[in-house]
């Protein structure tokens, strides 16, 4: 455990001073001019009278100490990682166009793609992985990172139409992934491009994007995910319901093969979940190269716990002061 603001402990001196003054004035004001009945004084000090005298000081002092402890901002260090390791930098570029809701790959294309990508990420150890999605436009969901939990959380957010733009901009998706690989110092850099359609929109031609990737030494592993022939896709009806419409297989195998070959990568056509998982396992066997791993420190703030305990102590004191320790005046 570390303290972000250790200077806050200097406030303990004020806590001690305030408690000493409170004790002094408490004794100074302990004057009871009545009743004058001698039997009243024979009872002596009981547990209740002792508690009534000391409970406010002890509880408030303890609460103030806990608040000072909280102000020092305690943090728990859960893990640290730095140095050099064998790894590669990988950008996942996953199609999230509306057709990814098609059900030819159970339960649908986007769910199967997310499941396979998550399993792939869980199999990494020292590889930095990022995520770009694209429909009619690209969108970065996670930069290159070793924080796999954060990356997986972003993968889970994917859904058809997340970019709020129609179409499939494969070229733009590749360029977006390249933009986040250009600062990489890894010798091996790859893009895993997954799509279920042909490029029909965007500002960058997919072949031009592939040339840019080749010039940067980035391999593209392309995955076409759809069964041959037609399939069903859910579409929202104007009345607010949902209907199933039939769409044809529209994967441009020739283009995806060309993109992969231009970058010394490979193209895979998958028609079910098992084939998709097998493709990721194949890519998982890539040659690794030495890459510098930045330091990662997982910090968990713990200041809420002492604040909660201090609040409970003060509430308990108020409760006792109005019940068992109730006194007059």
Secondary structure, DSSP 8 states (H G I E B T S, - for coil): -EETTGGGGGHHHHHHHHHHHHHHHHHHT--------HHHHHT---HHHHHHHHHHHHHHHHHHHHHHHHHT-EEEEEEEEEEEEEE-EEEEEEE-SGGGG-SSSSS-HHHHHHHHHHHHHHT-SS-EEEEEEESSSEEEEEEEES-HHHHHHHHHT--TTTTS--S--HHHHHHHHHHTTTT---S-EEEEEEESS-----SS-HHHHHHHHHHTTEEEEEEEE--SSEEEEEEE-TTS-EEEEEEE----HHHHHHHHHHTT--EEEE-SHHHHHHHHHHHTT---EEEEEEEEEEEEE-HHHHHHHHHHHHHHHHHHHTTTT----
